[in-house]
Amino acid sequence: MNDYESLLERAKSKLPKIVQSKERFEIPKLISRIEGNKTIITNFIQVSNLLHREPKQILKYLQRELATPGNIDGQRLILGRKLGSSFINEKIAKYTKDFVLCKDCGKPDTQLVKEDRILMLKCMACGAKHPIKAKI
């Protein structure tokens, strides 16, 4: 038996070291550029897919938070005024915290469910339900 354990330790030491992040989900960053008096976000649809939310819902939230008109044009979002990318990414981080991450386990495996007239965040990982206090 001692021979087996020494062989097992030797095999483990030969395996490549894999550096893994403890978090499997990172809040995505929007890539934006300013053209004239408009801000163009080029990876908007990819970010909405990563968050598993409808692009129109995220657009509505950003319009309210940034106080600017906007529209989706193919894969990108066009906002009606000049905005810094760090400011927009702060709003996406706030959206993710309020509307995507579970309050109990912190995982992004959630769905928005409407019960009666209350919007609820339902976690598919731990089964928790929480009402959403923020407005979209």
C-alpha positions, -999 to 999 in steps of 0.1 A, spaced: 0 0 0 29 23 8 42 17 -28 8 29 -42 8 61 -22 43 70 -32 34 64 -69 3 85 -65 23 114 -50 49 111 -78 21 113 -104 5 143 -87 39 161 -87 43 156 -124 9 172 -132 10 207 -145 1 234 -120 -31 251 -130 -39 285 -116 -76 288 -112 -95 318 -100 -117 310 -71 -145 329 -87 -160 314 -118 -179 346 -126 -164 380 -131 -184 411 -138 -180 418 -175 -165 451 -187 -181 471 -214 -158 483 -242 -167 518 -252 -155 546 -274 -166 581 -280 -176 593 -315 -186 629 -317 -211 634 -289 -222 598 -287 -207 568 -268 -206 535 -286 -204 503 -266 -191 476 -289 -196 444 -268 -231 451 -254 -248 420 -267 -219 398 -255 -222 413 -220 -259 408 -219 -254 371 -229 -228 367 -202 -253 381 -176 -282 360 -191 -304 390 -193 -323 406 -222 -304 434 -239 -335 456 -238 -337 452 -200 -301 462 -195 -306 491 -220 -336 504 -200 -316 502 -167 -286 521 -183 -309 547 -198 -324 554 -163 -290 554 -145 -271 574 -170 -299 598 -179 -293 595 -216 -312 581 -246 -298 550 -263 -305 523 -288 -292 489 -298 -277 487 -333 -268 452 -341 -241 440 -316 -235 475 -302 -252 500 -280 -253 537 -289 -257 562 -261 -267 598 -268 -239 616 -249 -202 613 -240 -196 590 -211 -164 575 -196 -160 538 -198 -153 536 -160 -186 553 -152 -205 529 -175 -187 499 -160 -197 511 -125 -233 510 -135 -230 475 -150 -214 463 -118 -243 478 -98 -268 461 -122 -250 428 -118 -251 431 -80 -288 441 -79 -303 420 -108 -279 390 -114 -260 378 -84 -278 357 -57 -280 375 -24 -274 342 -5 -248 322 -24 -234 349 -47 -237 329 -79 -249 343 -112 -273 314 -119 -304 334 -114 -336 343 -132 -360 372 -129 -395 360 -121 -426 381 -117 -448 369 -88 -480 389 -86 -467 424 -92 -433 419 -75 -401 412 -95 -382 384 -78 -346 371 -82 -347 333 -82 -315 314 -78 -312 282 -97 -282 271 -77 -295 274 -41 -332 279 -47 -334 312 -28 -359 339 -38 -355 376 -31 -376 406 -41 -358 432 -62 -360 466 -46 -343 485 -74 -363 497 -104 -356 489 -140 
